């Protein structure tokens, strides 16, 4: 029974982390599409980690919108908390 409940927490936490990450990526690329020409925005898909790391800071400092920073860097915390609860429920084997 503990295994089943902990697996539910692992799946829910993983989905929460994935949803926050994908939404952050979507918002990061929308900032890139707004700032740069389309060809550069498509080229930035190759340099994914750099764009994903810099876009929230640009959005915060230049545009004054810190929502992207909060979603990218703090959005995974609820999912990580749920996964942590799942590990506590599972216990040691």
Jmol script that loads the backbone (N, CA, C; Angstrom):
load data "model"
ATOM      1  N   UNK A   1       0.816  -1.195   0.000  1.00  0.00           N
ATOM      2  CA  UNK A   1       0.000   0.000   0.000  1.00  0.00           C
ATOM      3  C   UNK A   1       0.862   1.262   0.000  1.00  0.00           C
ATOM      4  N   UNK A   2       1.959   1.230   0.772  1.00  0.00           N
ATOM      5  CA  UNK A   2       2.850   2.392   0.805  1.00  0.00           C
ATOM      6  C   UNK A   2       3.455   2.651  -0.575  1.00  0.00           C
ATOM      7  N   UNK A   3       3.777   1.565  -1.286  1.00  0.00           N
ATOM      8  CA  UNK A   3       4.358   1.715  -2.613  1.00  0.00           C
ATOM      9  C   UNK A   3       3.391   2.387  -3.576  1.00  0.00           C
ATOM     10  N   UNK A   4       2.124   2.020  -3.507  1.00  0.00           N
ATOM     11  CA  UNK A   4       1.119   2.594  -4.401  1.00  0.00           C
ATOM     12  C   UNK A   4       0.920   4.081  -4.111  1.00  0.00           C
ATOM     13  N   UNK A   5       0.809   4.429  -2.861  1.00  0.00           N
ATOM     14  CA  UNK A   5       0.606   5.840  -2.507  1.00  0.00           C
ATOM     15  C   UNK A   5       1.838   6.665  -2.859  1.00  0.00           C
ATOM     16  N   UNK A   6       3.024   6.133  -2.590  1.00  0.00           N
ATOM     17  CA  UNK A   6       4.231   6.882  -2.939  1.00  0.00           C
ATOM     18  C   UNK A   6       4.362   7.035  -4.447  1.00  0.00           C
ATOM     19  N   UNK A   7       3.935   6.017  -5.222  1.00  0.00           N
ATOM     20  CA  UNK A   7       3.989   6.124  -6.678  1.00  0.00           C
ATOM     21  C   UNK A   7       3.033   7.203  -7.179  1.00  0.00           C
ATOM     22  N   UNK A   8       1.878   7.343  -6.541  1.00  0.00           N
ATOM     23  CA  UNK A   8       0.940   8.412  -6.905  1.00  0.00           C
ATOM     24  C   UNK A   8       1.583   9.776  -6.662  1.00  0.00           C
ATOM     25  N   UNK A   9       2.288   9.913  -5.544  1.00  0.00           N
ATOM     26  CA  UNK A   9       2.964  11.181  -5.256  1.00  0.00           C
ATOM     27  C   UNK A   9       4.103  11.425  -6.250  1.00  0.00           C
ATOM     28  N   UNK A  10       4.839  10.379  -6.629  1.00  0.00           N
ATOM     29  CA  UNK A  10       5.926  10.539  -7.596  1.00  0.00           C
ATOM     30  C   UNK A  10       5.378  10.984  -8.955  1.00  0.00           C
ATOM     31  N   UNK A  11       4.290  10.384  -9.387  1.00  0.00           N
ATOM     32  CA  UNK A  11       3.708  10.750 -10.685  1.00  0.00           C
ATOM     33  C   UNK A  11       3.150  12.165 -10.652  1.00  0.00           C
ATOM     34  N   UNK A  12       2.440  12.514  -9.579  1.00  0.00           N
ATOM     35  CA  UNK A  12       1.880  13.870  -9.466  1.00  0.00           C
ATOM     36  C   UNK A  12       2.983  14.922  -9.405  1.00  0.00           C
ATOM     37  N   UNK A  13       4.030  14.642  -8.648  1.00  0.00           N
ATOM     38  CA  UNK A  13       5.144  15.587  -8.568  1.00  0.00           C
ATOM     39  C   UNK A  13       5.879  15.714  -9.888  1.00  0.00           C
ATOM     40  N   UNK A  14       6.070  14.597 -10.575  1.00  0.00           N
ATOM     41  CA  UNK A  14       6.721  14.642 -11.885  1.00  0.00           C
ATOM     42  C   UNK A  14       5.914  15.429 -12.900  1.00  0.00           C
ATOM     43  N   UNK A  15       4.596  15.244 -12.871  1.00  0.00           N
ATOM     44  CA  UNK A  15       3.741  16.013 -13.775  1.00  0.00           C
ATOM     45  C   UNK A  15       3.766  17.507 -13.442  1.00  0.00           C
ATOM     46  N   UNK A  16       3.814  17.842 -12.168  1.00  0.00           N
ATOM     47  CA  UNK A  16       3.876  19.257 -11.764  1.00  0.00           C
ATOM     48  C   UNK A  16       5.193  19.887 -12.213  1.00  0.00           C
ATOM     49  N   UNK A  17       6.293  19.164 -12.045  1.00  0.00           N
ATOM     50  CA  UNK A  17       7.600  19.677 -12.484  1.00  0.00           C
ATOM     51  C   UNK A  17       7.628  19.825 -14.001  1.00  0.00           C
ATOM     52  N   UNK A  18       7.108  18.825 -14.718  1.00  0.00           N
ATOM     53  CA  UNK A  18       7.097  18.883 -16.180  1.00  0.00           C
ATOM     54  C   UNK A  18       6.219  20.030 -16.690  1.00  0.00           C
ATOM     55  N   UNK A  19       5.060  20.219 -16.065  1.00  0.00           N
ATOM     56  CA  UNK A  19       4.165  21.297 -16.489  1.00  0.00           C
ATOM     57  C   UNK A  19       4.800  22.666 -16.266  1.00  0.00           C
ATOM     58  N   UNK A  20       5.412  22.867 -15.117  1.00  0.00           N
ATOM     59  CA  UNK A  20       6.067  24.151 -14.846  1.00  0.00           C
ATOM     60  C   UNK A  20       7.235  24.372 -15.798  1.00  0.00           C
ATOM     61  N   UNK A  21       7.978  23.318 -16.084  1.00  0.00           N
ATOM     62  CA  UNK A  21       9.128  23.448 -16.984  1.00  0.00           C
ATOM     63  C   UNK A  21       8.691  23.771 -18.402  1.00  0.00           C
ATOM     64  N   UNK A  22       7.703  23.040 -18.914  1.00  0.00           N
ATOM     65  CA  UNK A  22       7.246  23.296 -20.281  1.00  0.00           C
ATOM     66  C   UNK A  22       6.595  24.664 -20.418  1.00  0.00           C
ATOM     67  N   UNK A  23       5.845  25.092 -19.414  1.00  0.00           N
ATOM     68  CA  UNK A  23       5.240  26.415 -19.465  1.00  0.00           C
ATOM     69  C   UNK A  23       6.310  27.501 -19.409  1.00  0.00           C
ATOM     70  N   UNK A  24       7.349  27.284 -18.605  1.00  0.00           N
ATOM     71  CA  UNK A  24       8.461  28.231 -18.557  1.00  0.00           C
ATOM     72  C   UNK A  24       9.206  28.302 -19.872  1.00  0.00           C
ATOM     73  N   UNK A  25       9.399  27.158 -20.518  1.00  0.00           N
ATOM     74  CA  UNK A  25      10.063  27.140 -21.829  1.00  0.00           C
ATOM     75  C   UNK A  25       9.211  27.884 -22.848  1.00  0.00           C
ATOM     76  N   UNK A  26       7.914  27.651 -22.827  1.00  0.00           N
ATOM     77  CA  UNK A  26       7.015  28.345 -23.753  1.00  0.00           C
ATOM     78  C   UNK A  26       7.087  29.863 -23.557  1.00  0.00           C
ATOM     79  N   UNK A  27       7.041  30.300 -22.320  1.00  0.00           N
ATOM     80  CA  UNK A  27       7.104  31.736 -22.053  1.00  0.00           C
ATOM     81  C   UNK A  27       8.479  32.317 -22.407  1.00  0.00           C
ATOM     82  N   UNK A  28       9.549  31.550 -22.177  1.00  0.00           N
ATOM     83  CA  UNK A  28      10.890  32.023 -22.525  1.00  0.00           C
ATOM     84  C   UNK A  28      11.010  32.225 -24.027  1.00  0.00           C
ATOM     85  N   UNK A  29      10.518  31.277 -24.793  1.00  0.00           N
ATOM     86  CA  UNK A  29      10.604  31.431 -26.245  1.00  0.00           C
ATOM     87  C   UNK A  29       9.665  32.507 -26.763  1.00  0.00           C
ATOM     88  N   UNK A  30       8.557  32.763 -26.074  1.00  0.00           N
ATOM     89  CA  UNK A  30       7.694  33.866 -26.495  1.00  0.00           C
ATOM     90  C   UNK A  30       8.396  35.209 -26.273  1.00  0.00           C
ATOM     91  N   UNK A  31       9.200  35.318 -25.220  1.00  0.00           N
ATOM     92  CA  UNK A  31       9.998  36.534 -25.012  1.00  0.00           C
ATOM     93  C   UNK A  31      11.030  36.665 -26.122  1.00  0.00           C
ATOM     94  N   UNK A  32      11.669  35.568 -26.484  1.00  0.00           N
ATOM     95  CA  UNK A  32      12.667  35.607 -27.562  1.00  0.00           C
ATOM     96  C   UNK A  32      12.007  35.988 -28.875  1.00  0.00           C
ATOM     97  N   UNK A  33      10.817  35.456 -29.153  1.00  0.00           N
ATOM     98  CA  UNK A  33      10.112  35.810 -30.387  1.00  0.00           C
ATOM     99  C   UNK A  33       9.710  37.270 -30.409  1.00  0.00           C
ATOM    100  N   UNK A  34       9.399  37.845 -29.259  1.00  0.00           N
ATOM    101  CA  UNK A  34       9.011  39.255 -29.202  1.00  0.00           C
ATOM    102  C   UNK A  34      10.199  40.193 -29.381  1.00  0.00           C
ATOM    103  N   UNK A  35      11.366  39.790 -28.888  1.00  0.00           N
ATOM    104  CA  UNK A  35      12.519  40.674 -28.884  1.00  0.00           C
ATOM    105  C   UNK A  35      13.325  40.574 -30.177  1.00  0.00           C
ATOM    106  N   UNK A  36      13.526  39.373 -30.679  1.00  0.00           N
ATOM    107  CA  UNK A  36      14.388  39.149 -31.839  1.00  0.00           C
ATOM    108  C   UNK A  36      13.563  38.810 -33.072  1.00  0.00           C
ATOM    109  N   UNK A  37      14.197  38.890 -34.247  1.00  0.00           N
ATOM    110  CA  UNK A  37      13.488  38.473 -35.471  1.00  0.00           C
ATOM    111  C   UNK A  37      13.187  36.969 -35.434  1.00  0.00           C
ATOM    112  N   UNK A  38      12.264  36.560 -36.286  1.00  0.00           N
ATOM    113  CA  UNK A  38      11.804  35.168 -36.274  1.00  0.00           C
ATOM    114  C   UNK A  38      12.933  34.188 -36.578  1.00  0.00           C
ATOM    115  N   UNK A  39      13.804  34.523 -37.512  1.00  0.00           N
ATOM    116  CA  UNK A  39      14.877  33.580 -37.867  1.00  0.00           C
ATOM    117  C   UNK A  39      15.815  33.358 -36.684  1.00  0.00           C
ATOM    118  N   UNK A  40      16.075  34.408 -35.902  1.00  0.00           N
ATOM    119  CA  UNK A  40      16.936  34.259 -34.736  1.00  0.00           C
ATOM    120  C   UNK A  40      16.231  33.467 -33.634  1.00  0.00           C
ATOM    121  N   UNK A  41      14.930  33.662 -33.521  1.00  0.00           N
ATOM    122  CA  UNK A  41      14.180  32.920 -32.511  1.00  0.00           C
ATOM    123  C   UNK A  41      14.195  31.426 -32.821  1.00  0.00           C
ATOM    124  N   UNK A  42      14.057  31.083 -34.097  1.00  0.00           N
ATOM    125  CA  UNK A  42      14.137  29.666 -34.468  1.00  0.00           C
ATOM    126  C   UNK A  42      15.550  29.136 -34.290  1.00  0.00           C
ATOM    127  N   UNK A  43      16.534  29.957 -34.558  1.00  0.00           N
ATOM    128  CA  UNK A  43      17.920  29.553 -34.347  1.00  0.00           C
ATOM    129  C   UNK A  43      18.213  29.356 -32.857  1.00  0.00           C
ATOM    130  N   UNK A  44      17.507  30.092 -32.023  1.00  0.00           N
ATOM    131  CA  UNK A  44      17.739  29.962 -30.578  1.00  0.00           C
ATOM    132  C   UNK A  44      17.275  28.614 -30.039  1.00  0.00           C
ATOM    133  N   UNK A  45      16.485  27.896 -30.795  1.00  0.00           N
ATOM    134  CA  UNK A  45      16.090  26.556 -30.362  1.00  0.00           C
ATOM    135  C   UNK A  45      17.305  25.642 -30.240  1.00  0.00           C
ATOM    136  N   UNK A  46      18.348  25.917 -31.021  1.00  0.00           N
ATOM    137  CA  UNK A  46      19.578  25.128 -30.935  1.00  0.00           C
ATOM    138  C   UNK A  46      20.298  25.424 -29.628  1.00  0.00           C
ATOM    139  N   UNK A  47      20.250  26.672 -29.194  1.00  0.00           N
ATOM    140  CA  UNK A  47      20.931  27.097 -27.965  1.00  0.00           C
ATOM    141  C   UNK A  47      19.940  27.149 -26.804  1.00  0.00           C
ATOM    142  N   UNK A  48      19.171  26.087 -26.646  1.00  0.00           N
ATOM    143  CA  UNK A  48      18.066  26.018 -25.686  1.00  0.00           C
ATOM    144  C   UNK A  48      18.460  26.371 -24.256  1.00  0.00           C
ATOM    145  N   UNK A  49      19.491  25.765 -23.678  1.00  0.00           N
ATOM    146  CA  UNK A  49      19.755  26.069 -22.260  1.00  0.00           C
ATOM    147  C   UNK A  49      20.135  27.527 -22.018  1.00  0.00           C
ATOM    148  N   UNK A  50      20.868  28.123 -22.959  1.00  0.00           N
ATOM    149  CA  UNK A  50      21.270  29.512 -22.782  1.00  0.00           C
ATOM    150  C   UNK A  50      20.047  30.426 -22.817  1.00  0.00           C
ATOM    151  N   UNK A  51      19.155  30.210 -23.778  1.00  0.00           N
ATOM    152  CA  UNK A  51      17.963  31.045 -23.888  1.00  0.00           C
ATOM    153  C   UNK A  51      17.054  30.832 -22.686  1.00  0.00           C
ATOM    154  N   UNK A  52      16.926  29.591 -22.263  1.00  0.00           N
ATOM    155  CA  UNK A  52      16.061  29.283 -21.129  1.00  0.00           C
ATOM    156  C   UNK A  52      16.593  29.910 -19.843  1.00  0.00           C
ATOM    157  N   UNK A  53      17.894  30.057 -19.734  1.00  0.00           N
ATOM    158  CA  UNK A  53      18.480  30.648 -18.534  1.00  0.00           C
ATOM    159  C   UNK A  53      18.512  32.163 -18.533  1.00  0.00           C
ATOM    160  N   UNK A  54      18.623  32.764 -19.711  1.00  0.00           N
ATOM    161  CA  UNK A  54      18.773  34.219 -19.795  1.00  0.00           C
ATOM    162  C   UNK A  54      17.439  34.941 -19.953  1.00  0.00           C
ATOM    163  N   UNK A  55      16.484  34.351 -20.626  1.00  0.00           N
ATOM    164  CA  UNK A  55      15.208  35.022 -20.908  1.00  0.00           C
ATOM    165  C   UNK A  55      14.473  35.483 -19.648  1.00  0.00           C
ATOM    166  N   UNK A  56      14.447  34.719 -18.554  1.00  0.00           N
ATOM    167  CA  UNK A  56      13.748  35.230 -17.365  1.00  0.00           C
ATOM    168  C   UNK A  56      14.390  36.489 -16.780  1.00  0.00           C
ATOM    169  N   UNK A  57      15.714  36.559 -16.833  1.00  0.00           N
ATOM    170  CA  UNK A  57      16.388  37.753 -16.325  1.00  0.00           C
ATOM    171  C   UNK A  57      16.143  38.957 -17.235  1.00  0.00           C
ATOM    172  N   UNK A  58      16.158  38.731 -18.544  1.00  0.00           N
ATOM    173  CA  UNK A  58      15.861  39.818 -19.479  1.00  0.00           C
ATOM    174  C   UNK A  58      14.432  40.315 -19.267  1.00  0.00           C
ATOM    175  N   UNK A  59      13.510  39.378 -19.134  1.00  0.00           N
ATOM    176  CA  UNK A  59      12.117  39.758 -18.922  1.00  0.00           C
ATOM    177  C   UNK A  59      11.954  40.547 -17.624  1.00  0.00           C
ATOM    178  N   UNK A  60      12.706  40.175 -16.614  1.00  0.00           N
ATOM    179  CA  UNK A  60      12.597  40.870 -15.333  1.00  0.00           C
ATOM    180  C   UNK A  60      13.217  42.245 -15.338  1.00  0.00           C
ATOM    181  N   UNK A  61      14.464  42.337 -15.810  1.00  0.00           N
ATOM    182  CA  UNK A  61      15.170  43.620 -15.751  1.00  0.00           C
ATOM    183  C   UNK A  61      14.726  44.585 -16.845  1.00  0.00           C
ATOM    184  N   UNK A  62      14.610  44.121 -18.080  1.00  0.00           N
ATOM    185  CA  UNK A  62      14.305  45.020 -19.191  1.00  0.00           C
ATOM    186  C   UNK A  62      12.815  45.315 -19.301  1.00  0.00           C
ATOM    187  N   UNK A  63      11.987  44.301 -19.117  1.00  0.00           N
ATOM    188  CA  UNK A  63      10.560  44.489 -19.300  1.00  0.00           C
ATOM    189  C   UNK A  63       9.811  44.720 -17.993  1.00  0.00           C
ATOM    190  N   UNK A  64      10.462  44.445 -16.866  1.00  0.00           N
ATOM    191  CA  UNK A  64       9.843  44.655 -15.574  1.00  0.00           C
ATOM    192  C   UNK A  64       8.821  43.591 -15.191  1.00  0.00           C
ATOM    193  N   UNK A  65       8.840  42.462 -15.876  1.00  0.00           N
ATOM    194  CA  UNK A  65       7.890  41.379 -15.603  1.00  0.00           C
ATOM    195  C   UNK A  65       8.650  40.199 -15.024  1.00  0.00           C
ATOM    196  N   UNK A  66       8.499  39.961 -13.721  1.00  0.00           N
ATOM    197  CA  UNK A  66       9.240  38.901 -13.048  1.00  0.00           C
ATOM    198  C   UNK A  66       8.478  37.589 -12.991  1.00  0.00           C
ATOM    199  N   UNK A  67       7.331  37.509 -13.646  1.00  0.00           N
ATOM    200  CA  UNK A  67       6.552  36.271 -13.634  1.00  0.00           C
ATOM    201  C   UNK A  67       7.307  35.116 -14.273  1.00  0.00           C
ATOM    202  N   UNK A  68       7.995  35.375 -15.360  1.00  0.00           N
ATOM    203  CA  UNK A  68       8.754  34.326 -16.035  1.00  0.00           C
ATOM    204  C   UNK A  68       9.868  33.796 -15.134  1.00  0.00           C
ATOM    205  N   UNK A  69      10.520  34.672 -14.393  1.00  0.00           N
ATOM    206  CA  UNK A  69      11.555  34.243 -13.448  1.00  0.00           C
ATOM    207  C   UNK A  69      10.965  33.340 -12.375  1.00  0.00           C
ATOM    208  N   UNK A  70       9.806  33.732 -11.840  1.00  0.00           N
ATOM    209  CA  UNK A  70       9.165  32.932 -10.801  1.00  0.00           C
ATOM    210  C   UNK A  70       8.724  31.573 -11.323  1.00  0.00           C
ATOM    211  N   UNK A  71       8.202  31.537 -12.532  1.00  0.00           N
ATOM    212  CA  UNK A  71       7.753  30.268 -13.103  1.00  0.00           C
ATOM    213  C   UNK A  71       8.935  29.363 -13.404  1.00  0.00           C
ATOM    214  N   UNK A  72       9.996  29.921 -13.982  1.00  0.00           N
ATOM    215  CA  UNK A  72      11.135  29.085 -14.358  1.00  0.00           C
ATOM    216  C   UNK A  72      11.919  28.568 -13.166  1.00  0.00           C
ATOM    217  N   UNK A  73      12.166  29.408 -12.198  1.00  0.00           N
ATOM    218  CA  UNK A  73      13.066  29.018 -11.127  1.00  0.00           C
ATOM    219  C   UNK A  73      12.363  28.583  -9.843  1.00  0.00           C
ATOM    220  N   UNK A  74      11.132  29.008  -9.638  1.00  0.00           N
ATOM    221  CA  UNK A  74      10.420  28.601  -8.434  1.00  0.00           C
ATOM    222  C   UNK A  74       9.225  27.697  -8.738  1.00  0.00           C
ATOM    223  N   UNK A  75       8.916  27.522 -10.016  1.00  0.00           N
ATOM    224  CA  UNK A  75       7.761  26.715 -10.396  1.00  0.00           C
ATOM    225  C   UNK A  75       7.932  25.234 -10.139  1.00  0.00           C
ATOM    226  N   UNK A  76       9.172  24.774 -10.050  1.00  0.00           N
ATOM    227  CA  UNK A  76       9.403  23.346  -9.827  1.00  0.00           C
ATOM    228  C   UNK A  76       9.372  22.980  -8.341  1.00  0.00           C
ATOM    229  N   UNK A  77       9.356  23.952  -7.461  1.00  0.00           N
ATOM    230  CA  UNK A  77       9.369  23.671  -6.025  1.00  0.00           C
ATOM    231  C   UNK A  77       8.137  22.907  -5.532  1.00  0.00           C
ATOM    232  N   UNK A  78       6.910  23.238  -5.967  1.00  0.00           N
ATOM    233  CA  UNK A  78       5.771  22.427  -5.509  1.00  0.00           C
ATOM    234  C   UNK A  78       5.874  20.969  -5.954  1.00  0.00           C
ATOM    235  N   UNK A  79       6.315  20.738  -7.187  1.00  0.00           N
ATOM    236  CA  UNK A  79       6.483  19.367  -7.654  1.00  0.00           C
ATOM    237  C   UNK A  79       7.575  18.640  -6.894  1.00  0.00           C
ATOM    238  N   UNK A  80       8.655  19.339  -6.597  1.00  0.00           N
ATOM    239  CA  UNK A  80       9.734  18.725  -5.823  1.00  0.00           C
ATOM    240  C   UNK A  80       9.267  18.401  -4.405  1.00  0.00           C
ATOM    241  N   UNK A  81       8.432  19.256  -3.842  1.00  0.00           N
ATOM    242  CA  UNK A  81       7.876  18.996  -2.511  1.00  0.00           C
ATOM    243  C   UNK A  81       6.987  17.757  -2.527  1.00  0.00           C
ATOM    244  N   UNK A  82       6.178  17.604  -3.562  1.00  0.00           N
ATOM    245  CA  UNK A  82       5.314  16.433  -3.669  1.00  0.00           C
ATOM    246  C   UNK A  82       6.153  15.167  -3.825  1.00  0.00           C
ATOM    247  N   UNK A  83       7.208  15.226  -4.621  1.00  0.00           N
ATOM    248  CA  UNK A  83       8.102  14.071  -4.782  1.00  0.00           C
ATOM    249  C   UNK A  83       8.783  13.750  -3.452  1.00  0.00           C
ATOM    250  N   UNK A  84       9.178  14.762  -2.715  1.00  0.00           N
ATOM    251  CA  UNK A  84       9.818  14.552  -1.411  1.00  0.00           C
ATOM    252  C   UNK A  84       8.856  13.868  -0.437  1.00  0.00           C
ATOM    253  N   UNK A  85       7.592  14.284  -0.460  1.00  0.00           N
ATOM    254  CA  UNK A  85       6.591  13.628   0.388  1.00  0.00           C
ATOM    255  C   UNK A  85       6.442  12.162  -0.017  1.00  0.00           C
ATOM    256  N   UNK A  86       6.505  11.893  -1.316  1.00  0.00           N
ATOM    257  CA  UNK A  86       6.436  10.511  -1.787  1.00  0.00           C
ATOM    258  C   UNK A  86       7.598   9.673  -1.290  1.00  0.00           C
ATOM    259  N   UNK A  87       8.779  10.258  -1.214  1.00  0.00           N
ATOM    260  CA  UNK A  87       9.930   9.505  -0.692  1.00  0.00           C
ATOM    261  C   UNK A  87       9.794   9.257   0.809  1.00  0.00           C
ATOM    262  N   UNK A  88       9.189  10.198   1.525  1.00  0.00           N
ATOM    263  CA  UNK A  88       8.958   9.993   2.954  1.00  0.00           C
ATOM    264  C   UNK A  88       7.947   8.874   3.170  1.00  0.00           C
ATOM    265  N   UNK A  89       6.907   8.853   2.354  1.00  0.00           N
ATOM    266  CA  UNK A  89       5.897   7.807   2.482  1.00  0.00           C
ATOM    267  C   UNK A  89       6.490   6.443   2.159  1.00  0.00           C
ATOM    268  N   UNK A  90       7.320   6.403   1.132  1.00  0.00           N
ATOM    269  CA  UNK A  90       7.917   5.125   0.727  1.00  0.00           C
ATOM    270  C   UNK A  90       8.825   4.564   1.810  1.00  0.00           C
ATOM    271  N   UNK A  91       9.608   5.420   2.423  1.00  0.00           N
ATOM    272  CA  UNK A  91      10.489   4.993   3.491  1.00  0.00           C
ATOM    273  C   UNK A  91      11.667   4.191   2.966  1.00  0.00           C
ATOM    274  N   UNK A  92      12.357   3.547   3.854  1.00  0.00           N
ATOM    275  CA  UNK A  92      13.519   2.726   3.485  1.00  0.00           C
ATOM    276  C   UNK A  92      13.072   1.309   3.180  1.00  0.00           C
ATOM    277  N   UNK A  93      13.737   0.738   2.189  1.00  0.00           N
ATOM    278  CA  UNK A  93      13.434  -0.655   1.840  1.00  0.00           C
ATOM    279  C   UNK A  93      14.568  -1.555   2.173  1.00  0.00           C
TER     280      UNK A  93
END
end "model"
wireframe off; spacefill off
backbone 0.3
color backbone group
